[in-house]
């Protein structure tokens, strides 16, 4: 009688229980659809309109004294209260503190 031992099976690596989501691929320029002529016209018109509405800030020498006082008051309020954007009710408090009143 020969001494035969059953062969041991190799252990398989454990499968990960969580599935990995594949990252969504961004379309390359070659695969993206070309814009239609109408879309090009709309984009050109929007760019022109945005350029026309560009608000250039006034230089200090172009501002009235009241405007400079208002901007300074708003800026001081923002720094004191550590608020980058005061609410409208806070702006109203600042305006009243500057001495403005409703006419009538």
PDB file as gemmi writes it, atoms N, CA and C in Angstrom:
CRYST1    1.000    1.000    1.000  90.00  90.00  90.00 P 1                      
ATOM      1  N   UNK A   1       0.801  -1.156   0.000  1.00  0.00           N  
ATOM      2  CA  UNK A   1       0.000   0.000   0.000  1.00  0.00           C  
ATOM      3  C   UNK A   1       0.863   1.247   0.000  1.00  0.00           C  
ATOM      4  N   UNK A   2       0.437   2.148  -0.835  1.00  0.00           N  
ATOM      5  CA  UNK A   2       1.206   3.385  -0.892  1.00  0.00           C  
ATOM      6  C   UNK A   2       0.559   4.414   0.018  1.00  0.00           C  
ATOM      7  N   UNK A   3       1.375   5.198   0.503  1.00  0.00           N  
ATOM      8  CA  UNK A   3       0.929   6.219   1.427  1.00  0.00           C  
ATOM      9  C   UNK A   3       0.525   7.454   0.631  1.00  0.00           C  
ATOM     10  N   UNK A   4      -0.777   7.640   0.354  1.00  0.00           N  
ATOM     11  CA  UNK A   4      -1.237   8.815  -0.405  1.00  0.00           C  
ATOM     12  C   UNK A   4      -2.032   9.723   0.523  1.00  0.00           C  
ATOM     13  N   UNK A   5      -1.639  10.921   0.515  1.00  0.00           N  
ATOM     14  CA  UNK A   5      -2.347  11.903   1.318  1.00  0.00           C  
ATOM     15  C   UNK A   5      -3.160  12.784   0.370  1.00  0.00           C  
ATOM     16  N   UNK A   6      -4.335  13.163   0.790  1.00  0.00           N  
ATOM     17  CA  UNK A   6      -5.090  14.070  -0.064  1.00  0.00           C  
ATOM     18  C   UNK A   6      -4.374  15.419  -0.133  1.00  0.00           C  
ATOM     19  N   UNK A   7      -4.414  15.989  -1.314  1.00  0.00           N  
ATOM     20  CA  UNK A   7      -3.737  17.274  -1.511  1.00  0.00           C  
ATOM     21  C   UNK A   7      -4.533  18.389  -0.831  1.00  0.00           C  
ATOM     22  N   UNK A   8      -3.798  19.263  -0.173  1.00  0.00           N  
ATOM     23  CA  UNK A   8      -4.443  20.385   0.504  1.00  0.00           C  
ATOM     24  C   UNK A   8      -4.765  21.460  -0.524  1.00  0.00           C  
ATOM     25  N   UNK A   9      -5.950  22.018  -0.402  1.00  0.00           N  
ATOM     26  CA  UNK A   9      -6.362  23.081  -1.305  1.00  0.00           C  
ATOM     27  C   UNK A   9      -5.736  24.386  -0.847  1.00  0.00           C  
ATOM     28  N   UNK A  10      -5.344  25.170  -1.828  1.00  0.00           N  
ATOM     29  CA  UNK A  10      -4.780  26.476  -1.499  1.00  0.00           C  
ATOM     30  C   UNK A  10      -5.909  27.403  -1.054  1.00  0.00           C  
ATOM     31  N   UNK A  11      -5.623  28.188  -0.053  1.00  0.00           N  
ATOM     32  CA  UNK A  11      -6.621  29.132   0.447  1.00  0.00           C  
ATOM     33  C   UNK A  11      -6.766  30.287  -0.533  1.00  0.00           C  
ATOM     34  N   UNK A  12      -8.014  30.625  -0.828  1.00  0.00           N  
ATOM     35  CA  UNK A  12      -8.292  31.743  -1.727  1.00  0.00           C  
ATOM     36  C   UNK A  12      -8.284  33.033  -0.921  1.00  0.00           C  
ATOM     37  N   UNK A  13      -7.769  34.107  -1.515  1.00  0.00           N  
ATOM     38  CA  UNK A  13      -7.793  35.375  -0.786  1.00  0.00           C  
ATOM     39  C   UNK A  13      -9.237  35.806  -0.533  1.00  0.00           C  
ATOM     40  N   UNK A  14      -9.458  36.434   0.609  1.00  0.00           N  
ATOM     41  CA  UNK A  14     -10.802  36.875   0.979  1.00  0.00           C  
ATOM     42  C   UNK A  14     -11.229  38.013   0.071  1.00  0.00           C  
ATOM     43  N   UNK A  15     -12.485  37.964  -0.346  1.00  0.00           N  
ATOM     44  CA  UNK A  15     -13.024  39.018  -1.204  1.00  0.00           C  
ATOM     45  C   UNK A  15     -13.445  40.193  -0.333  1.00  0.00           C  
ATOM     46  N   UNK A  16     -13.237  41.364  -0.854  1.00  0.00           N  
ATOM     47  CA  UNK A  16     -13.648  42.573  -0.131  1.00  0.00           C  
ATOM     48  C   UNK A  16     -15.162  42.639  -0.137  1.00  0.00           C  
ATOM     49  N   UNK A  17     -15.734  42.961   1.020  1.00  0.00           N  
ATOM     50  CA  UNK A  17     -17.189  43.006   1.110  1.00  0.00           C  
ATOM     51  C   UNK A  17     -17.741  44.306   0.539  1.00  0.00           C  
ATOM     52  N   UNK A  18     -16.993  45.350   0.655  1.00  0.00           N  
ATOM     53  CA  UNK A  18     -17.466  46.634   0.122  1.00  0.00           C  
ATOM     54  C   UNK A  18     -17.073  46.735  -1.344  1.00  0.00           C  
ATOM     55  N   UNK A  19     -18.008  47.154  -2.152  1.00  0.00           N  
ATOM     56  CA  UNK A  19     -17.697  47.305  -3.567  1.00  0.00           C  
ATOM     57  C   UNK A  19     -17.158  48.700  -3.814  1.00  0.00           C  
ATOM     58  N   UNK A  20     -16.219  48.783  -4.685  1.00  0.00           N  
ATOM     59  CA  UNK A  20     -15.641  50.077  -5.024  1.00  0.00           C  
ATOM     60  C   UNK A  20     -16.434  50.669  -6.173  1.00  0.00           C  
ATOM     61  N   UNK A  21     -16.752  51.949  -6.021  1.00  0.00           N  
ATOM     62  CA  UNK A  21     -17.448  52.639  -7.111  1.00  0.00           C  
ATOM     63  C   UNK A  21     -16.412  53.128  -8.103  1.00  0.00           C  
ATOM     64  N   UNK A  22     -16.725  52.949  -9.338  1.00  0.00           N  
ATOM     65  CA  UNK A  22     -15.823  53.434 -10.371  1.00  0.00           C  
ATOM     66  C   UNK A  22     -16.017  54.929 -10.524  1.00  0.00           C  
ATOM     67  N   UNK A  23     -14.920  55.626 -10.634  1.00  0.00           N  
ATOM     68  CA  UNK A  23     -14.979  57.079 -10.811  1.00  0.00           C  
ATOM     69  C   UNK A  23     -15.567  57.390 -12.176  1.00  0.00           C  
ATOM     70  N   UNK A  24     -16.449  58.362 -12.191  1.00  0.00           N  
ATOM     71  CA  UNK A  24     -17.058  58.756 -13.456  1.00  0.00           C  
ATOM     72  C   UNK A  24     -15.994  59.419 -14.322  1.00  0.00           C  
ATOM     73  N   UNK A  25     -15.901  58.937 -15.530  1.00  0.00           N  
ATOM     74  CA  UNK A  25     -14.915  59.499 -16.445  1.00  0.00           C  
ATOM     75  C   UNK A  25     -15.471  60.761 -17.071  1.00  0.00           C  
ATOM     76  N   UNK A  26     -14.636  61.763 -17.137  1.00  0.00           N  
ATOM     77  CA  UNK A  26     -15.034  63.002 -17.786  1.00  0.00           C  
ATOM     78  C   UNK A  26     -14.858  62.823 -19.287  1.00  0.00           C  
ATOM     79  N   UNK A  27     -15.811  63.328 -20.047  1.00  0.00           N  
ATOM     80  CA  UNK A  27     -15.665  63.186 -21.494  1.00  0.00           C  
ATOM     81  C   UNK A  27     -14.486  64.005 -21.998  1.00  0.00           C  
ATOM     82  N   UNK A  28     -13.773  63.429 -22.920  1.00  0.00           N  
ATOM     83  CA  UNK A  28     -12.641  64.137 -23.503  1.00  0.00           C  
ATOM     84  C   UNK A  28     -13.154  65.111 -24.545  1.00  0.00           C  
ATOM     85  N   UNK A  29     -12.312  66.016 -24.943  1.00  0.00           N  
ATOM     86  CA  UNK A  29     -12.713  67.024 -25.921  1.00  0.00           C  
ATOM     87  C   UNK A  29     -13.151  66.379 -27.227  1.00  0.00           C  
ATOM     88  N   UNK A  30     -12.530  65.276 -27.581  1.00  0.00           N  
ATOM     89  CA  UNK A  30     -12.879  64.611 -28.834  1.00  0.00           C  
ATOM     90  C   UNK A  30     -14.273  63.993 -28.760  1.00  0.00           C  
ATOM     91  N   UNK A  31     -14.688  63.544 -27.559  1.00  0.00           N  
ATOM     92  CA  UNK A  31     -15.978  62.883 -27.421  1.00  0.00           C  
ATOM     93  C   UNK A  31     -17.117  63.852 -27.158  1.00  0.00           C  
ATOM     94  N   UNK A  32     -16.804  65.075 -26.761  1.00  0.00           N  
ATOM     95  CA  UNK A  32     -17.853  66.041 -26.461  1.00  0.00           C  
ATOM     96  C   UNK A  32     -18.487  66.526 -27.755  1.00  0.00           C  
ATOM     97  N   UNK A  33     -19.780  66.785 -27.681  1.00  0.00           N  
ATOM     98  CA  UNK A  33     -20.489  67.265 -28.862  1.00  0.00           C  
ATOM     99  C   UNK A  33     -20.082  68.703 -29.151  1.00  0.00           C  
ATOM    100  N   UNK A  34     -19.998  69.016 -30.410  1.00  0.00           N  
ATOM    101  CA  UNK A  34     -19.653  70.379 -30.797  1.00  0.00           C  
ATOM    102  C   UNK A  34     -20.864  71.271 -30.595  1.00  0.00           C  
ATOM    103  N   UNK A  35     -20.640  72.516 -30.122  1.00  0.00           N  
ATOM    104  CA  UNK A  35     -21.783  73.406 -29.914  1.00  0.00           C  
ATOM    105  C   UNK A  35     -22.439  73.773 -31.240  1.00  0.00           C  
ATOM    106  N   UNK A  36     -23.737  73.925 -31.177  1.00  0.00           N  
ATOM    107  CA  UNK A  36     -24.490  74.299 -32.375  1.00  0.00           C  
ATOM    108  C   UNK A  36     -24.265  75.781 -32.654  1.00  0.00           C  
ATOM    109  N   UNK A  37     -24.544  76.226 -33.857  1.00  0.00           N  
ATOM    110  CA  UNK A  37     -24.397  77.660 -34.154  1.00  0.00           C  
ATOM    111  C   UNK A  37     -25.262  78.535 -33.244  1.00  0.00           C  
ATOM    112  N   UNK A  38     -26.467  78.037 -32.888  1.00  0.00           N  
ATOM    113  CA  UNK A  38     -27.338  78.799 -31.989  1.00  0.00           C  
ATOM    114  C   UNK A  38     -26.707  78.939 -30.614  1.00  0.00           C  
ATOM    115  N   UNK A  39     -26.086  77.855 -30.135  1.00  0.00           N  
ATOM    116  CA  UNK A  39     -25.434  77.896 -28.823  1.00  0.00           C  
ATOM    117  C   UNK A  39     -24.254  78.863 -28.839  1.00  0.00           C  
ATOM    118  N   UNK A  40     -23.534  78.894 -29.956  1.00  0.00           N  
ATOM    119  CA  UNK A  40     -22.418  79.831 -30.071  1.00  0.00           C  
ATOM    120  C   UNK A  40     -22.911  81.271 -30.021  1.00  0.00           C  
ATOM    121  N   UNK A  41     -24.043  81.543 -30.708  1.00  0.00           N  
ATOM    122  CA  UNK A  41     -24.601  82.889 -30.708  1.00  0.00           C  
ATOM    123  C   UNK A  41     -25.042  83.296 -29.303  1.00  0.00           C  
ATOM    124  N   UNK A  42     -25.701  82.353 -28.593  1.00  0.00           N  
ATOM    125  CA  UNK A  42     -26.147  82.652 -27.237  1.00  0.00           C  
ATOM    126  C   UNK A  42     -24.964  82.931 -26.320  1.00  0.00           C  
ATOM    127  N   UNK A  43     -23.902  82.144 -26.447  1.00  0.00           N  
ATOM    128  CA  UNK A  43     -22.712  82.332 -25.610  1.00  0.00           C  
ATOM    129  C   UNK A  43     -22.051  83.674 -25.900  1.00  0.00           C  
ATOM    130  N   UNK A  44     -21.995  84.040 -27.173  1.00  0.00           N  
ATOM    131  CA  UNK A  44     -21.378  85.313 -27.551  1.00  0.00           C  
ATOM    132  C   UNK A  44     -22.200  86.482 -27.016  1.00  0.00           C  
ATOM    133  N   UNK A  45     -23.535  86.371 -27.115  1.00  0.00           N  
ATOM    134  CA  UNK A  45     -24.416  87.420 -26.624  1.00  0.00           C  
ATOM    135  C   UNK A  45     -24.307  87.539 -25.099  1.00  0.00           C  
ATOM    136  N   UNK A  46     -24.232  86.408 -24.401  1.00  0.00           N  
ATOM    137  CA  UNK A  46     -24.107  86.423 -22.940  1.00  0.00           C  
ATOM    138  C   UNK A  46     -22.783  87.050 -22.516  1.00  0.00           C  
ATOM    139  N   UNK A  47     -21.719  86.746 -23.244  1.00  0.00           N  
ATOM    140  CA  UNK A  47     -20.405  87.313 -22.908  1.00  0.00           C  
ATOM    141  C   UNK A  47     -20.419  88.827 -23.126  1.00  0.00           C  
ATOM    142  N   UNK A  48     -21.062  89.277 -24.200  1.00  0.00           N  
ATOM    143  CA  UNK A  48     -21.143  90.717 -24.471  1.00  0.00           C  
ATOM    144  C   UNK A  48     -21.977  91.408 -23.401  1.00  0.00           C  
ATOM    145  N   UNK A  49     -23.089  90.789 -23.027  1.00  0.00           N  
ATOM    146  CA  UNK A  49     -23.968  91.356 -22.012  1.00  0.00           C  
ATOM    147  C   UNK A  49     -23.245  91.438 -20.668  1.00  0.00           C  
ATOM    148  N   UNK A  50     -22.492  90.406 -20.311  1.00  0.00           N  
ATOM    149  CA  UNK A  50     -21.747  90.410 -19.050  1.00  0.00           C  
ATOM    150  C   UNK A  50     -20.694  91.515 -19.071  1.00  0.00           C  
ATOM    151  N   UNK A  51     -20.072  91.730 -20.212  1.00  0.00           N  
ATOM    152  CA  UNK A  51     -19.054  92.771 -20.323  1.00  0.00           C  
ATOM    153  C   UNK A  51     -19.680  94.157 -20.170  1.00  0.00           C  
ATOM    154  N   UNK A  52     -20.872  94.336 -20.738  1.00  0.00           N  
ATOM    155  CA  UNK A  52     -21.542  95.635 -20.640  1.00  0.00           C  
ATOM    156  C   UNK A  52     -21.950  95.944 -19.211  1.00  0.00           C  
ATOM    157  N   UNK A  53     -22.275  94.915 -18.432  1.00  0.00           N  
ATOM    158  CA  UNK A  53     -22.723  95.114 -17.061  1.00  0.00           C  
ATOM    159  C   UNK A  53     -21.563  95.127 -16.069  1.00  0.00           C  
ATOM    160  N   UNK A  54     -20.351  95.106 -16.557  1.00  0.00           N  
ATOM    161  CA  UNK A  54     -19.192  95.092 -15.672  1.00  0.00           C  
ATOM    162  C   UNK A  54     -19.158  96.395 -14.880  1.00  0.00           C  
ATOM    163  N   UNK A  55     -19.190  96.255 -13.570  1.00  0.00           N  
ATOM    164  CA  UNK A  55     -19.187  97.434 -12.708  1.00  0.00           C  
ATOM    165  C   UNK A  55     -17.762  97.763 -12.312  1.00  0.00           C  
ATOM    166  N   UNK A  56     -17.283  98.832 -12.826  1.00  0.00           N  
ATOM    167  CA  UNK A  56     -15.957  99.285 -12.448  1.00  0.00           C  
ATOM    168  C   UNK A  56     -16.075 100.086 -11.167  1.00  0.00           C  
ATOM    169  N   UNK A  57     -15.285  99.747 -10.148  1.00  0.00           N  
ATOM    170  CA  UNK A  57     -15.386 100.497  -8.902  1.00  0.00           C  
ATOM    171  C   UNK A  57     -14.917 101.937  -9.094  1.00  0.00           C  
ATOM    172  N   UNK A  58     -15.548 102.798  -8.365  1.00  0.00           N  
ATOM    173  CA  UNK A  58     -15.169 104.208  -8.436  1.00  0.00           C  
ATOM    174  C   UNK A  58     -13.864 104.433  -7.689  1.00  0.00           C  
ATOM    175  N   UNK A  59     -13.088 105.344  -8.178  1.00  0.00           N  
ATOM    176  CA  UNK A  59     -11.884 105.739  -7.452  1.00  0.00           C  
ATOM    177  C   UNK A  59     -12.316 106.644  -6.306  1.00  0.00           C  
ATOM    178  N   UNK A  60     -11.544 106.707  -5.233  1.00  0.00           N  
ATOM    179  CA  UNK A  60     -11.931 107.553  -4.096  1.00  0.00           C  
ATOM    180  C   UNK A  60     -12.161 109.010  -4.472  1.00  0.00           C  
ATOM    181  N   UNK A  61     -11.409 109.513  -5.441  1.00  0.00           N  
ATOM    182  CA  UNK A  61     -11.613 110.914  -5.820  1.00  0.00           C  
ATOM    183  C   UNK A  61     -12.901 111.126  -6.616  1.00  0.00           C  
ATOM    184  N   UNK A  62     -13.526 110.032  -7.099  1.00  0.00           N  
ATOM    185  CA  UNK A  62     -14.784 110.124  -7.829  1.00  0.00           C  
ATOM    186  C   UNK A  62     -15.999 109.951  -6.921  1.00  0.00           C  
ATOM    187  N   UNK A  63     -15.769 109.602  -5.643  1.00  0.00           N  
ATOM    188  CA  UNK A  63     -16.861 109.338  -4.708  1.00  0.00           C  
ATOM    189  C   UNK A  63     -17.245 110.609  -3.955  1.00  0.00           C  
ATOM    190  N   UNK A  64     -18.541 110.704  -3.652  1.00  0.00           N  
ATOM    191  CA  UNK A  64     -19.002 111.824  -2.836  1.00  0.00           C  
ATOM    192  C   UNK A  64     -18.623 111.557  -1.378  1.00  0.00           C  
ATOM    193  N   UNK A  65     -18.680 112.597  -0.575  1.00  0.00           N  
ATOM    194  CA  UNK A  65     -18.363 112.452   0.841  1.00  0.00           C  
ATOM    195  C   UNK A  65     -19.316 111.501   1.552  1.00  0.00           C  
ATOM    196  N   UNK A  66     -20.611 111.560   1.183  1.00  0.00           N  
ATOM    197  CA  UNK A  66     -21.599 110.666   1.790  1.00  0.00           C  
ATOM    198  C   UNK A  66     -21.297 109.204   1.475  1.00  0.00           C  
ATOM    199  N   UNK A  67     -20.898 108.945   0.238  1.00  0.00           N  
ATOM    200  CA  UNK A  67     -20.584 107.577  -0.162  1.00  0.00           C  
ATOM    201  C   UNK A  67     -19.369 107.044   0.600  1.00  0.00           C  
ATOM    202  N   UNK A  68     -18.343 107.865   0.736  1.00  0.00           N  
ATOM    203  CA  UNK A  68     -17.149 107.458   1.477  1.00  0.00           C  
ATOM    204  C   UNK A  68     -17.509 107.185   2.940  1.00  0.00           C  
ATOM    205  N   UNK A  69     -18.349 108.040   3.522  1.00  0.00           N  
ATOM    206  CA  UNK A  69     -18.778 107.857   4.909  1.00  0.00           C  
ATOM    207  C   UNK A  69     -19.555 106.549   5.072  1.00  0.00           C  
ATOM    208  N   UNK A  70     -20.456 106.250   4.118  1.00  0.00           N  
ATOM    209  CA  UNK A  70     -21.245 105.026   4.164  1.00  0.00           C  
ATOM    210  C   UNK A  70     -20.350 103.789   4.041  1.00  0.00           C  
ATOM    211  N   UNK A  71     -19.438 103.811   3.082  1.00  0.00           N  
ATOM    212  CA  UNK A  71     -18.537 102.662   2.881  1.00  0.00           C  
ATOM    213  C   UNK A  71     -17.672 102.447   4.115  1.00  0.00           C  
ATOM    214  N   UNK A  72     -17.185 103.529   4.703  1.00  0.00           N  
ATOM    215  CA  UNK A  72     -16.360 103.427   5.908  1.00  0.00           C  
ATOM    216  C   UNK A  72     -17.161 102.847   7.067  1.00  0.00           C  
ATOM    217  N   UNK A  73     -18.425 103.287   7.216  1.00  0.00           N  
ATOM    218  CA  UNK A  73     -19.273 102.775   8.295  1.00  0.00           C  
ATOM    219  C   UNK A  73     -19.554 101.279   8.113  1.00  0.00           C  
ATOM    220  N   UNK A  74     -19.840 100.871   6.901  1.00  0.00           N  
ATOM    221  CA  UNK A  74     -20.084  99.443   6.626  1.00  0.00           C  
ATOM    222  C   UNK A  74     -18.823  98.633   6.911  1.00  0.00           C  
ATOM    223  N   UNK A  75     -17.698  99.124   6.452  1.00  0.00           N  
ATOM    224  CA  UNK A  75     -16.435  98.417   6.656  1.00  0.00           C  
ATOM    225  C   UNK A  75     -16.107  98.298   8.145  1.00  0.00           C  
ATOM    226  N   UNK A  76     -16.313  99.375   8.906  1.00  0.00           N  
ATOM    227  CA  UNK A  76     -16.059  99.339  10.348  1.00  0.00           C  
ATOM    228  C   UNK A  76     -16.966  98.328  11.027  1.00  0.00           C  
ATOM    229  N   UNK A  77     -18.253  98.308  10.646  1.00  0.00           N  
ATOM    230  CA  UNK A  77     -19.203  97.350  11.221  1.00  0.00           C  
ATOM    231  C   UNK A  77     -18.757  95.920  10.946  1.00  0.00           C  
ATOM    232  N   UNK A  78     -18.331  95.657   9.721  1.00  0.00           N  
ATOM    233  CA  UNK A  78     -17.897  94.305   9.348  1.00  0.00           C  
ATOM    234  C   UNK A  78     -16.697  93.871  10.180  1.00  0.00           C  
ATOM    235  N   UNK A  79     -15.749  94.787  10.391  1.00  0.00           N  
ATOM    236  CA  UNK A  79     -14.557  94.441  11.169  1.00  0.00           C  
ATOM    237  C   UNK A  79     -14.889  94.235  12.645  1.00  0.00           C  
ATOM    238  N   UNK A  80     -15.694  95.118  13.218  1.00  0.00           N  
ATOM    239  CA  UNK A  80     -16.032  95.024  14.638  1.00  0.00           C  
ATOM    240  C   UNK A  80     -16.826  93.754  14.936  1.00  0.00           C  
ATOM    241  N   UNK A  81     -17.798  93.446  14.081  1.00  0.00           N  
ATOM    242  CA  UNK A  81     -18.684  92.303  14.321  1.00  0.00           C  
ATOM    243  C   UNK A  81     -18.235  91.027  13.611  1.00  0.00           C  
ATOM    244  N   UNK A  82     -17.067  91.089  12.964  1.00  0.00           N  
ATOM    245  CA  UNK A  82     -16.496  89.926  12.259  1.00  0.00           C  
ATOM    246  C   UNK A  82     -17.522  89.289  11.324  1.00  0.00           C  
ATOM    247  N   UNK A  83     -18.142  90.136  10.507  1.00  0.00           N  
ATOM    248  CA  UNK A  83     -19.142  89.692   9.546  1.00  0.00           C  
ATOM    249  C   UNK A  83     -18.690  90.094   8.151  1.00  0.00           C  
ATOM    250  N   UNK A  84     -18.452  89.146   7.257  1.00  0.00           N  
ATOM    251  CA  UNK A  84     -18.054  89.538   5.907  1.00  0.00           C  
ATOM    252  C   UNK A  84     -19.196  90.185   5.124  1.00  0.00           C  
ATOM    253  N   UNK A  85     -20.446  89.793   5.433  1.00  0.00           N  
ATOM    254  CA  UNK A  85     -21.599  90.333   4.721  1.00  0.00           C  
ATOM    255  C   UNK A  85     -22.708  90.639   5.720  1.00  0.00           C  
ATOM    256  N   UNK A  86     -22.900  91.903   6.071  1.00  0.00           N  
ATOM    257  CA  UNK A  86     -23.987  92.230   7.003  1.00  0.00           C  
ATOM    258  C   UNK A  86     -25.347  92.026   6.336  1.00  0.00           C  
ATOM    259  N   UNK A  87     -26.335  91.661   7.155  1.00  0.00           N  
ATOM    260  CA  UNK A  87     -27.692  91.484   6.632  1.00  0.00           C  
ATOM    261  C   UNK A  87     -28.298  92.855   6.340  1.00  0.00           C  
ATOM    262  N   UNK A  88     -29.438  92.850   5.656  1.00  0.00           N  
ATOM    263  CA  UNK A  88     -30.089  94.119   5.327  1.00  0.00           C  
ATOM    264  C   UNK A  88     -30.540  94.848   6.590  1.00  0.00           C  
ATOM    265  N   UNK A  89     -30.987  94.101   7.593  1.00  0.00           N  
ATOM    266  CA  UNK A  89     -31.399  94.763   8.833  1.00  0.00           C  
ATOM    267  C   UNK A  89     -30.202  95.411   9.522  1.00  0.00           C  
ATOM    268  N   UNK A  90     -29.035  94.796   9.417  1.00  0.00           N  
ATOM    269  CA  UNK A  90     -27.822  95.392   9.971  1.00  0.00           C  
ATOM    270  C   UNK A  90     -27.420  96.645   9.179  1.00  0.00           C  
ATOM    271  N   UNK A  91     -27.593  96.606   7.868  1.00  0.00           N  
ATOM    272  CA  UNK A  91     -27.299  97.784   7.040  1.00  0.00           C  
ATOM    273  C   UNK A  91     -28.233  98.931   7.424  1.00  0.00           C  
ATOM    274  N   UNK A  92     -29.496  98.605   7.690  1.00  0.00           N  
ATOM    275  CA  UNK A  92     -30.445  99.633   8.108  1.00  0.00           C  
ATOM    276  C   UNK A  92     -30.010 100.273   9.429  1.00  0.00           C  
ATOM    277  N   UNK A  93     -29.529  99.479  10.373  1.00  0.00           N  
ATOM    278  CA  UNK A  93     -29.028 100.009  11.644  1.00  0.00           C  
ATOM    279  C   UNK A  93     -27.855 100.955  11.394  1.00  0.00           C  
ATOM    280  N   UNK A  94     -26.966 100.567  10.492  1.00  0.00           N  
ATOM    281  CA  UNK A  94     -25.800 101.408  10.174  1.00  0.00           C  
ATOM    282  C   UNK A  94     -26.246 102.720   9.556  1.00  0.00           C  
ATOM    283  N   UNK A  95     -27.195 102.649   8.630  1.00  0.00           N  
ATOM    284  CA  UNK A  95     -27.691 103.857   7.949  1.00  0.00           C  
ATOM    285  C   UNK A  95     -28.343 104.802   8.952  1.00  0.00           C  
ATOM    286  N   UNK A  96     -29.144 104.248   9.859  1.00  0.00           N  
ATOM    287  CA  UNK A  96     -29.775 105.087  10.883  1.00  0.00           C  
ATOM    288  C   UNK A  96     -28.735 105.685  11.819  1.00  0.00           C  
ATOM    289  N   UNK A  97     -27.688 104.923  12.121  1.00  0.00           N  
ATOM    290  CA  UNK A  97     -26.622 105.438  12.985  1.00  0.00           C  
ATOM    291  C   UNK A  97     -25.888 106.592  12.321  1.00  0.00           C  
ATOM    292  N   UNK A  98     -25.867 106.608  10.999  1.00  0.00           N  
ATOM    293  CA  UNK A  98     -25.244 107.718  10.278  1.00  0.00           C  
ATOM    294  C   UNK A  98     -26.125 108.964  10.273  1.00  0.00           C  
ATOM    295  N   UNK A  99     -27.364 108.815  10.726  1.00  0.00           N  
ATOM    296  CA  UNK A  99     -28.250 109.977  10.826  1.00  0.00           C  
ATOM    297  C   UNK A  99     -29.297 110.071   9.739  1.00  0.00           C  
ATOM    298  N   UNK A 100     -29.411 109.078   8.889  1.00  0.00           N  
ATOM    299  CA  UNK A 100     -30.412 109.132   7.835  1.00  0.00           C  
ATOM    300  C   UNK A 100     -31.773 108.770   8.396  1.00  0.00           C  
ATOM    301  N   UNK A 101     -32.797 109.482   7.940  1.00  0.00           N  
ATOM    302  CA  UNK A 101     -34.165 109.233   8.352  1.00  0.00           C  
ATOM    303  C   UNK A 101     -35.067 109.169   7.126  1.00  0.00           C  
ATOM    304  N   UNK A 102     -36.214 108.519   7.316  1.00  0.00           N  
ATOM    305  CA  UNK A 102     -37.190 108.450   6.237  1.00  0.00           C  
ATOM    306  C   UNK A 102     -37.836 109.820   6.066  1.00  0.00           C  
ATOM    307  N   UNK A 103     -37.929 110.256   4.824  1.00  0.00           N  
ATOM    308  CA  UNK A 103     -38.543 111.562   4.556  1.00  0.00           C  
ATOM    309  C   UNK A 103     -40.051 111.451   4.709  1.00  0.00           C  
ATOM    310  N   UNK A 104     -40.655 112.497   5.240  1.00  0.00           N  
ATOM    311  CA  UNK A 104     -42.123 112.535   5.265  1.00  0.00           C  
ATOM    312  C   UNK A 104     -42.720 112.484   6.583  1.00  0.00           C  
TER     313      UNK A 104                                                      
END                                                                             
